[in-house]
């Protein structure tokens, strides 16, 4: 049997019914793609990012992980980590962090799959192919599901949108640093190689 190659426009959004276990296996069996699922069950398939975005994303994750390791207040995650939000959506922020109390409250099985919680802190780094409106919708979803702080880093427009629970979105043009505020005490993200 010959394998056929099909070309898909990405990100691709499909309505496919999958159990949580089937979705997890789909992600595990196709590690060269990134999958998310909306709260209504819509499957979103995204290609790997471009090299420039990947390089900026690793710098973001590196800084967050360095801070997290120094204080042991929680666990940091890169873009390959998935979370099952309270609304049922399964998302993979570009970088995220969960407090140690919330992480330790999960079972070992929950920690090894898509953790059933929304991170306390999330970051989305806009790549050239990302829709700004879809990223804003995703940021609102994180906040509605329990994230306390979120950053949407928009390189194209050289600005950052800061999302906080129960507050209006704050937009900062051309910042050089961002503070983790009370959510990530003492964390300051240097944007020199990211924005």
C-alpha angles and dihedrals in degrees: 000000000000119000112234122218118221126187117225130190109237142250084043121193118201135175103227124151110230131164117234089257092050091049091049091050091048089056093046093049094048105043093156089070132054120229132195132173126212123226088260092054098257110153116225118197117195129185122230113281123255119270095256093053091044091053092051091046093053089052090052092049092044092055093046093047092047091054092044093051092051096056106025092215092134148327127290123212135195129217094283093065116099129205130193104220122213090254090059098256117133111216139175111203116202088245131357145167135210125196115249092241092056093042094049090050089067123088120245089253091053091050091051095053129037102318109240097233143071114254118249089233129029136179129195116191110202114230122199092262096049121108109233091212093053091049091049089051090050091050091052089049091054091051092046089052097051110281109144097198133018136176125203105196109202108191094177092062095030094235142111126222112209117207121196131172113267094004139099117260112268117214120202121188119218098345118183095202139017126208122225087216117198092328093064103021112209095004115133118177114214106216096192093108097027109050 
